[in-house]
Amino acid sequence: MTSRKVKSVSRRGLVMLMPVALAAAAIAAGVHLCAVRSVPATGHYIVGAANVGTARAAVAAVGGAVRQELGIIDSVTATLTAAQRARLAARRDIRSVFADVPVKLASLDATDTVADNFNQVSFSNDDGTHRWATPWVETGDDGQPLTGKCAITLNLLSSGRLAFTGSGVRLARRAALPPGAVHATLSFDAQRISLEAGDFVAVQASRDGGIQWTEVGRIAGPANDGAAARRSFDVSAFISADTTIRFVTTLSPTLLNPDAVYIDNLELRYDSVYAGGVSYPSLAGADRLHAAGITGSLVTVALLDSGYWKHPAVDTTLLGLGRVLAQYDAVDDTMDADLLGVLGLVSLGSSVSTDNAGHGSHLTGIIMNHERTADGRYFGMAPDVNLVSVRAFDAQGRGTYASVIRGIDWIVSHKNAYGIRVLNLSLGATPQSHYWDDPLNRAVMQAWKAGIVVVASAGNTGPGPQTITVPGNVPYVITVGAMSDNYTPNDPTDDFLTSFSAAGPTYEGFVKPDVVAPGGHVWSLMPTYAIIAQTHPAYQNSGDYFTMSGTSQAAAVVSGAVALLLQSEPGLTPDQVKCKLMASAHPAVTATGELAYSVFQQGSGLVNAYDAHNESQLDCANRGLDIDKDLAGTQHYGGDASQGPDGEYSLVDSSGYGWNGKMATGHAYAWNQGYGWNGRAAGSQGYAWNEGAYDWQEGEPWAPDTSPGTTASMSINAWVDQE
């Protein structure tokens, strides 16, 4: 591990030199060459002080421009030159000056390298590379092949695309899907040309040899698409050994209006092993609470992310009542929707879709999707919970420290109005300072102090030590790592910790993550138009469901579990909720009963909502910490982790918690409840900060850089391969 101290970089101004010949010509022509004063480059920064007024006055004193106030952290955002920033940083009444710059979703730049765990039957057309498994059969409504003049010719274009340009064309394809399959998806690329109202191509399926047809999807006009878009439709209901899928058109092309739909790269994908990627409620113990009638009713979760997708499975409660109480846009500082009227009643149908990135939609589904699997299990952890959606990232996944802090500020200010008890933060930034100096962390600590249970992702930056991201490095909050069921939800003995899950300890010596939760190959809702879905079409499982992995998903699982606890015990404090989750978690152990992963990798273990509900311990988390003193700056804290001369990480006065920083290998680990934690939750103790007591051998925290160009890098998702 290399040292993470930030070094200031001196920058020299660039001087534009006019060519000598051009200068001479200008002088000869009588043109006066006036010196042009360069305008200093400016940037956006977060300026913190004892209060907003002091910060605002200080910015004005150095000649900067205040943009917005961030009252929750006694700060303002400001536009400053490098010189102005340096003058501010030197003032004794200024606590910190952090850069606030746009950032982008890491997933948008990634490439698909690993396919999901599907068996695949390719129906791609014969373009010299792809070939049909069997010929297309042209049929009538009775399912029998067309003959004579009624026969339709399939136009195979030179591009390899199929062109449906006839009126009443019906093209059918027989597909023998194995009886063992549990989910099937038909996907293809479609391009629409000059369609008019009433024109469409319908996708129909039958499981009885083509006698009874059901429409599973439609491509309708009017439209004139410039490029083919991926379409996916769920055909799981038609899995059999005698399944037929067909396209039916009502296009009426003319010389002046060449109606057409081009279809390319058809494929039918089925899964005969993993039951739909929705085992996470069972893995996390939520299904047993659902059976007892605990579904998150009357609890409100705030999700600060890329926005909300208005889908029937999340837009209403189990009783059909609207449950999206408010939608705030922290990017533009506007309200997208406020569903509470003067009487405090929910206005049905008033929510709006705001998520063009897809990340927020996926997490929303994990928390509250009330659709059920074929055997009656809920897709979501808390299917009856209420939602407040805060958008802090735009369609491209870009956000800033300021937009996230502004969103947290709004949530804390409106927590009583909407009954907000839980805040999900599935985002991460590289630590640039001690946890108490980071402005985002300070906002998170204010939310925890206000009585909101904050659940943060550990980060997809693992598996090395000290890779926990901001704000997961805040000792108070519940930080979540990710595990996977290895595509065998009914076999817990081969579950494993994902390789991307970030590990502790933090730079202040705290054990993180606190718990782990399912975060591998998770199925949840995402619109097909979302940037993530468009960028990774291989993981679109049906028109509404998408496979994604990450500690973001694991954090959403825990947010749902917290909502279940708060329904049954509304009086729990954030510290008590954290204690119950940690004390009841199931650590991964080997056959000999030893920890399979270090506490710095798995914390207390796999979260279990049912066992947490029955857990009696309430005072085992955040002991020795005082959040009021921490925020006031009169006392800060370090954890009980240390690093020896050999690089081994261990806990003070404890045995069995050593870790050399290497990722444990192998999948044969069971997550059991019986492992002892010496009477306490792992890493729950805090100690007064003493700089000399936390002298890391190979790395140490650093102070915020004051040089121009410093970035506060942040992402709401780092795309990782499915595990």
ABEGO torsion letter per residue (X at the ends): XBBABBBBBBBBBBBBBBBAAAAAAAAAAGBBBBBBBBBBBBBBBBBBBABAAAAAAAAAAAGBBBABBBAAAGBBBBBBBAAAAAAAAABAABABBBBBBBBBBAAAABBBABBBBBBBBBABBBAGABBBABBBBBBBAAGBBBBEAABBBBBBBAAGBBBBABBGBBBBBBBBBBAABABBBBBBBBBBBGBBBGBBBBBBBBAAGGABBBBABBBBOBBBBABBBBBBBBAAAABBABBBBBBBBABBBBAABBBBBBBBGBBBBBBAABBGGAAAAAAAGAAAAAAAGBAGBGBBBBBBBAEBBBBAAAABBAAGBBABABBBBAAAGBBABBABBAAGBBBBGABBBABAAGAAAAAAAAAABABBBAAGBBABABAABBBBBBBABBAAGBBBAAAAAAAAAAAAAAAAAAGBABBBBBBBBBBABBAAABAAAAAAAAAAAAGBBBBBBAEAAOABBGABBOAAABAABBBBBBBBAGGBAABAAABBBBAABBBOBBAAGBBOBABBBBABGBBBBBBAABAAAAABAAABABAABBBBBEAAAAAAAAAAAAAAAAAABAABBAAAAAAAAAAABBBBBBAAGBBABBAAAAEAEBBBAAAAAABABAAABGBGBBAAAAAAGABBBBBABBBBAAGBBBBBGBBGABBAGBBBBEABBBBBAABBAGGBBBGABBBBBBAAABBBAABBBBBBBABBGBBBBBBABBBBBBX
